[in-house]
Amino acid sequence: MLRRNRLDQDLDEELRAHLEMRAADNAAAGMPPEESRYEAQKRFGNTALLKEDTRNVDIIGWLDEAVRDFRHALRVLQRSPGFTAVAVLTLALGIGANTAIFSVVNSVLIRPLPYGDPAGLVMVWETDSLHPNPHNTVSPPNFLDWQSRNTVFSGMIYIFDERDNLTGNGDPQEVVVQDVSVNFFPLLGVNLLLGPGFTPENGQAGHDNVVILAYGIWKERFAGDPAIVGKSIVLNGHPQTVVGVAPQNFQWFIKDGSLTGAKPQMWSPFVFPQGWSDHNGMGRFMTVAARLKPGATYSQAQAQMTAIGSQLEREYPDADGHWGVNVVPLGDYLSGELRPALLVLFGAVACVLLIACANVSSLLLARAASREREMAIRTAIGASRWRIARQLLIESLLLAVIGGGIGVSLAVWGTNALLGASPKNLLDLTAISVNLRVLTFAVAATLFAGLLFGFLPSYISAHSRISETLKEGGRGSSSAKSRAFARNAFVVAQLALALILLTGSGLLIRSFVRLIGVNPGFEADHVLTFKVSLPRHKYGKDPTCLAFFQQLLARINAVPGVRSATMESFPPLSSLGAATAVHVLSQPSLAVSDLPVASVRVVGPDYFRTMNIPLLAGRFFNAQELAEEKHVTMINQAFADKYLHGENPLGQKAAIYMKSLSEKEIQPSEIIGVVGDVHQIGLDTAPEPAVYWPHPELVMSAMTVLVRTEGDPLALVSTARDELQKLDPELPMAAVVTMDQLLADSFSRARFTMLLLGIFAAVALLLASVGIYGLIAYSVTQRTQELGIRIALGAQRSDVFRLVLSQGTRLTLLGVSIGVFAALALSRLLATLLFSVSPSDPLTFAGVAGLLAIVALLACFIPARRATRVDPIVALRYE
Amino acid sequence: MRKPKNDLLQGTLALLVLKTLVRGPLHGYGITLHIQMVSKDFLRVEEGSLYPALHRMEQDGWVSAEWGLSENNRRARYYQLTAKGRKQLAEEEKNWERLTEAVAHVLEFA
């Protein structure tokens, strides 16, 4: 396009000059000025047509030339298959890795969310200024007040999830149901695949027995029945009418707000019962989202919600003291966790591409030197500088396009490999594909790379002086000097970039080693875990529930191969749990919201022995305490350290605000023992203060059963299921997994990031060492004559060796030092991904700098050895 | 392409232009003036044919072009004969001679 414009302008000017000269001559011959112009114009005839004729000639000619250059470039590349293969592979690696990572970045950070006008959606969380957690769930009364007092949202929705028991149409199955406000789908702007959805009437008590199915369960459990709408299903023993099916790409899974930790399989409207507007009677357990009114900004919403939060704080100091409101755009929230890791990876692959470009550029420079005579001769017979530069650029672009093509195929394969290697729940499996936007990116990366690595060699070649070149045979000329400088600079840059990547992966590896070295606080191997949730309609009474689990554990304990079986309300490392205020009675009493907070874990018999959690003081629960409510509790070390400050915990009484928020209604529990800390949320999170209750103190209907086995835990799954179904054939066995697997999952993200960055760093190391090897090998070839003379004049082999090696050493030292400084500046970006390793960890820096230096010097070693074997006779005859 | 009435014989224009440029670099207008003057106003070069022809000759490498200043300081594009162009001119001259000879023979014979 640019070129066409320039041609047009040139032509215009040329024709105008002609007209003006003719008019001037006419005037000189005595014609009146107007007539002289007119005559000149007349002779020209149809200017537009003339211009078009001439321009066509120009453009066809230009295209012709381009095709000729292209053919020539193809021939040139075919003539040196070795060079072509190395360059194409290097580029394919760089472009492929970039495309693969971009496709992930695209689907996680760029692609629009599957909601109508997703930019207007925000999450609204509560925040507790005493226990910093920006994403705390919301209490129903606060939701109601937010809804009635705000003017910035066009609507608000609430969500909380639970596991329900689906029976009928086949085996009983535990399903995750999100209880939502009736405006859930309209507010998210989602059109259902089937059915009318919830009506406003479903938002009234007694009319809420309807469900909308997720696409997956509709396909699997109901065989994609197109007439499902209007049919009835049975949830927890109650019939529910299906009023819709959600589209395939729809999902709503907000990890911080989920009580089940799993994606929903159906949605049901939930109507607040009487009493849920009472601020002092309700806990915080709901996820809240809202849609901004048209024109309202997110910061206006934050400002207003903060104001409403302070009003509530004053009005209900007991429930809402030091609680505030945090408004987060939905897109930011959803990509928040992955964003730092993805941006680091994207930066890393961009570095790999730069190294690849520097490498190919270096190769081209070496080749350009040997083709200098060809270029000089072409210039001598009339080729313009632009012609020569263009021909070399077309060669570069051709290389880039071939490399890019292979790279995209690599990326398609690599994206699948990436998904295979990525931990589940980290990436959304169905959402990533190589689509149009990814291809556009690949094409742009290819062209960018082609121009980047092609520019300097073309520029230098186009500006070389013919006479010098022809005289000196291509050595010692000014262009040879600028080439040598450029090649040195490229090698230094490659080494520096490689050092940055090596530092990044070194830090992640150190951090990972620290992470897997963390003692989880329990013994994870040979433990099978699965979840049992008792439906309320059948097991609503506490004694029934207690008795059921006691029988279940007794049955499983009797199975051969089982060492011991126990249970817990929420398994370790699941990042699920309940927490509440605890008042140790020996300490002054405070408002509920000012009391210390501890997580509450309900456990079965032999829990600590089965999990191998050490007893630090006192005793375990006895059989009586495990059979009926005796008001006893055990605490962990973190609780003792943080809240008891060295007082003896044993015998102290604590009011645990679980069943009520009013201390008068709470029967305090006596602390009978202290156990070691367990990493409940993840290995990278410090253990929180916790209190343990035996099951009778807080009868929960959903428990995770933990079975320590002699052999492979998974071998016991079917026996355990048989025992469960002997007790109740309608009960599903959910979330079956070994504790080892849970542990592995908990650091799978760290491992994944480390693995990818490690691969990129290895590629960078390889390319950079190939780069420095190529440079030294080339310079040895160039200096064969000189080295031969030195040897002939009596230089020792070791002198020659040192001479060659010193060139490589200088470049390596320079590259490594620049790299260290750059890495020091950049490694801060990794801070959020690191666990107990400083971004400027001296050991890592020293280690990777040493590694890179050794590898680079080894790469120089080979050509240096070759230099010592130069035969002076052969060398002098050279050329 | 359209054909003006008094268009020169196909190929002749190239010959005339190349020959004109033997005297040195010249712009398009100069070429038309020179041909008109030397042929004593008998041959008139149409601008509509001249410029496409000049650009084609440039692409074929017979002439090279460069921006320069005209006698009265106006920017104009100057065309110059290349080595290839000289060879082409010799060829064209030979062809022309053969053609006129052949035409003359036909005329004599009739």
Interface residues (C-beta under 8 A of the other chain):
Chain A: D10 L11 E13 E14 L15 A17 H18 E20 M21 R22 A24 D25 R43 F44 G45 N46 L49 L50 D53 T54 N56 V57 D58 G61 D64 E65 G382
Chain B: M1 R2 P4 H27 G28 Y29 L33 E46 E47 G48 Y51 P52 H55 R56 E58 Q59 G61 S64 S70 N72 R74 R75 A76 R77 T82 A83 K84
